[in-house]
Structure formats: C-alpha cells, structure tokens
Amino acid sequence: MVSMLTFALSAVACVSGGGTLPDRLYPPAPQPLGPQQVSTLSGYVQFVDGKDVSSLGGYFELLPGCHVIGTPSHWADQSLGGNTLNATTGRWTFALPMRAGHQYRIEVRTGVITASTVPLTIKGYESDLGGHQTREFERATSQKDIEACNKEAARSLPAAK
C-alpha cells in the first residue's frame, strides 16, 4: 500500500512540475486544496499578477481565475550540445484564464537554427491533470485582452453560495 501511494504521488509530481512542491501564490486556506481545486503555473515566468516571483522555485499554485503573467526579458538555453543560446526577448505579458485542475506553462521554443539566427516563439499552454494539452495562448497585446480574460474566468468560476 505504501509503495503504491509513493508511486502515485511520484507520478502526480512528475506530471505537475518535475517533482518539486509548488510555491502557493494564494492566502492560506482552512483546508489544504487538492490539485483539482487549484491551477499550476511553470515555465518562462518572472511576474505573476505584478509580483516578481523570480526568487521562488519556478513552479506555482494559484487559485482559478484570470492571472496576468510576465516573462523575463532574457532567455538562455543550454541544451544545444554544450553551447548556450542567449536571447533578449523583452518582457511578454500573458492573460491566462486559469481553470481549476489545469496546468499552465509559458514556453520558449526554438525554430530551425540557421547560420546567424534562431527564431523563437513564446506561448502559453494549458493542460489537464492527465497532461493532455487543451489550449494554447498568445501574448496579451492590450488591456482588452486582460478584460476578456477576466470575463472568461468569471464565467468558469463556480457561482457563490
């Protein structure tokens, strides 16, 4: 029984954030919240709702709702056979209507590397607890994008009792 529980917890940790516990970015709850009640966030993230979270672990737990995510301005990748690829991306903003029981990740992806350039794309991705990608997000380019996020999040939250 203990080994089955350990295996199950390890599997959930691997799917949700690489085996580390998330930093909770919400006030303490009277009862611990389960994975189906919160949203998780990871990836190329520096700001969450205006707060600099770069000194934290890089894996976050948030309450469902619209969250405004800001990226760092500089990106580096060391997975290119010992070479480090550095890029100045500028700060990108994402307005994510986060749903309970879903995982969100901001990713930088490289395109085909040519002699002098490496195209980069930065997007947000939503996955369910099973790890299946359910949505893709482009960056927010105006206040209207954040307002749309707030409206969508309000529609998906349970009604107050």
C-alpha positions in Angstrom: 0.0 0.0 0.0 2.8 2.5 0.9 4.7 1.7 -2.2 1.6 2.2 -4.3 0.9 5.6 -2.6 4.5 6.6 -3.1 4.3 5.7 -6.8 1.0 7.6 -7.3 2.4 10.7 -5.6 5.6 10.5 -7.7 3.6 10.2 -10.9 1.5 13.3 -10.0 4.6 15.2 -9.1 6.3 14.4 -12.4 3.2 15.4 -14.4 2.6 18.6 -12.5 6.1 20.1 -12.1 9.1 17.9 -12.0 8.8 16.5 -8.5 9.0 19.7 -6.5 6.3 21.2 -4.4 4.8 24.4 -5.9 5.0 27.8 -4.2 1.5 28.8 -3.3 0.6 32.2 -4.5 -2.7 32.5 -2.6 -3.7 33.1 1.0 -3.6 30.0 3.3 -6.8 28.0 3.2 -8.5 26.4 6.2 -8.1 23.0 4.5 -5.4 22.0 2.1 -6.6 22.4 -1.5 -6.2 19.5 -3.9 -4.9 19.5 -7.5 -8.5 19.6 -8.8 -9.2 22.8 -6.9 -6.1 24.9 -8.0 -4.2 25.8 -11.1 -0.4 25.4 -11.5 2.0 27.5 -13.5 5.6 27.0 -14.6 8.0 27.9 -17.3 9.4 31.2 -18.6 7.8 33.2 -15.8 9.1 36.2 -13.8 5.9 38.1 -12.7 2.5 36.8 -11.6 -0.2 39.5 -11.1 2.5 42.1 -10.9 4.6 40.3 -8.2 8.2 39.3 -9.0 8.4 35.6 -8.4 11.9 35.0 -9.9 13.4 34.3 -6.4 10.9 31.4 -5.9 11.1 27.9 -7.3 9.6 28.4 -10.7 6.6 26.2 -10.1 3.5 27.9 -8.7 0.0 27.1 -7.4 -2.8 29.6 -7.9 -6.5 29.9 -7.3 -8.5 29.7 -10.5 -9.2 33.0 -12.2 -7.6 35.4 -14.6 -3.9 35.8 -13.9 -1.5 38.2 -15.7 1.9 36.6 -16.3 5.0 38.5 -17.3 8.1 36.8 -18.7 11.8 37.7 -18.0 13.5 39.8 -20.6 16.4 37.5 -21.3 16.3 33.8 -22.1 19.1 31.2 -22.2 19.1 27.5 -23.3 22.0 25.2 -22.6 20.6 22.1 -24.4 22.4 22.7 -27.7 25.2 20.2 -27.3 27.3 22.2 -24.8 26.6 25.6 -26.4 24.5 28.2 -24.7 21.9 30.1 -26.7 21.1 33.6 -25.3 18.3 35.8 -26.5 16.8 39.1 -25.4 13.1 38.5 -25.7 11.8 41.6 -24.0 9.0 41.2 -21.4 5.9 39.4 -22.7 2.6 39.5 -21.0 0.0 36.7 -21.0 -3.5 36.9 -19.6 -4.4 33.4 -18.6 -8.0 32.5 -17.6 -6.8 29.7 -15.3 -9.2 26.8 -14.5 -9.2 24.5 -11.5 -7.4 21.2 -12.2 -5.4 22.6 -15.0 -1.7 23.2 -15.5 -0.3 26.3 -17.4 3.2 26.7 -18.8 4.9 29.6 -20.6 7.4 28.1 -23.1 10.1 29.5 -25.4 10.5 27.2 -28.4 13.3 27.5 -31.0 12.7 27.1 -34.7 15.2 25.9 -37.2 18.7 27.3 -36.4 20.4 28.9 -39.4 23.9 30.3 -39.6 23.1 33.6 -37.8 19.6 33.4 -36.5 17.4 31.3 -34.3 13.7 32.0 -34.5 11.9 31.9 -31.1 8.2 31.6 -30.2 6.8 32.2 -26.8 3.4 30.9 -26.0 1.3 29.8 -23.1 -0.1 26.2 -22.9 -2.9 24.7 -20.8 -3.0 21.0 -19.9 -5.5 19.0 -17.9 -4.3 16.9 -14.9 -3.7 13.9 -17.3 -1.1 16.0 -19.2 -3.1 16.5 -22.3 -2.8 19.9 -23.9 -6.2 21.6 -24.0 -5.4 25.2 -25.1 -2.7 27.5 -26.4 -2.4 31.2 -25.6 -0.8 34.1 -27.5 0.6 37.0 -25.5 -1.7 39.8 -24.4 -1.3 42.9 -26.5 -3.8 45.3 -25.0 -5.9 45.9 -21.9 -8.8 44.4 -23.9 -7.0 41.0 -23.8 -6.9 41.2 -20.0 -10.6 42.3 -19.8 -11.5 39.3 -22.0 -9.5 37.0 -19.7 -11.4 38.4 -16.6 -14.7 37.8 -18.3 -13.9 34.3 -19.3 -12.5 33.4 -15.9 -15.7 34.8 -14.2 -17.9 32.6 -16.4 -15.9 29.5 -15.5 -15.8 30.0 -11.7 -18.5 28.3 -9.6 -21.3 30.5 -8.5 -21.1 31.8 -4.9 -23.5 30.1 -2.5 
